[in-house]
Amino acid sequence: MSTPHTTAPSPSPSPEPRHAGWLELFFDLVFVAFVAQLSHGLHGDPSWRDFGVFLALYFPPWWMWANLTVSANLFKDDSARRRLAMLAAMLCLALMAAAVPEADGDRAPAYALGYAGTRLVLLALWWPATRFPAPQTLPRWRPLTYCLLSALLWAGSAAVPAPWIYPVWAGLLIAEMILLLTSRGRGVPGRLHTGHLVERVGLFVIIVLGESVLALITSTDHVWTAAAGVVAVLGFVLLAALWWSYFDFASTAAERVIGTAGGRDAYLLARDVAGFLHFFVTAAVISMAAGLATAVEESGHDHLARGAVWALCGGLALYHAAHALIALRFGRPLRQVAVWAVPGIGIPLLVVLGADTLAPWLVVLLLAAEAIVHLLYAKALARRRTALPG
């Protein structure tokens, strides 16, 4: 007779390379719709309230994506049970995405119920770990509080009227993060597969970059002029430079640093970099996608609307700031990081100051030039490190 824990998916301790499975790639498709919905809310001339709503609505699905990705990383399981759980999570996230346009209004209950459903899916994925043999056993109170209690409270928040529902959501998210931060990796069964985790985060970055390219293309539906074409090409150059620098340097550095950390340190680095800081990396690109689309649509104007300027320039500044924090978290010296982070953040903010006198194409050109110089500096620095003896 088999013992209870033999039916649970066992964490893989082997260092064998792992790649994203077909189910994970299919699961990510729902975030294509999510990103499109969120980016659409920043088109035109968004206000500070619009930016706040965007960040507030983006964090819960991102947080759930990070949680589900870690569970897939720890538990190498392709059973029908896990497949059905992930498909259920897709439906819940699709409900949240459909609620985004009015999530700060009439669709707030649907958004809350969708998130509650994802917490129940997370419970189903983690509960078998409570039956692992010691020392890998996960204490039952952790999934019961982090998943089940959170799901019940989120479902209950659907009955709370606006605007009180939004502080309730914020409190619930803060409680989830406190539970995670205070655990410091204790009770996590198995070890992280660094290559798989970095690949999954990189695939999400591809999603938001892809939304940016799509925004450039679809924005030409509204304007078909030479000026619009120039802005679209410059926008593509900006996105290409960001892609190049991210996958040549940021992702490889993450795999190297997290992979060599080992044990609990690897978990803490992955939590901070993949779970928290990449929220700002991806949010920045989504914001830039909206700003680029508006720049194409307003290519014939004397200057961009102030909200579009902040979406575009502020997005690039936030992108560099997030990568600076990642570099510091990896232990890079502050002086070394400041060399590229200060101009990376400062130049887009300077463009904001002069945007009222700059044509849309010139705004995008300046940002593309900054991204290219940033890429060239990273390549030169990598060559210099390679040339050093030892």
ABEGO torsion letter per residue (X at the ends): XBBAAAABBBBBABABBBBBBAAAAAAAAAAAAAAAAAAAAABEBBBAAAAAAAAAAAAAAAAAAAAAAAAAAABBBABAAAAAAAAAAAAAAAAAAAAAAAAABAAAAAAAAAAAAAAAAAAAAAAAAAABBOAABBBAAAAAAAAAAAAAAAAAAAABBOAAAAAAAAAAAAAAAAAAAAAGGBGBBEBBBAAAAAAAAAAAAAAAAAAAAAAAAAAAAABBBAAAAAAAAAAAAAAAAAAAAAAAAAAAAAAAAAAAAEEAAAAAAAAAAAAAAAAAAAAAAAAAAAAAAAAAAAAABABBBAAAAAAAAAAAAAAAAAAAAAAAAAGBBAAAAAAAAAAAAAAAAAAAAAAAABBAAAAAAAAAAAAAAAAAAAAAAAAAAAABBX
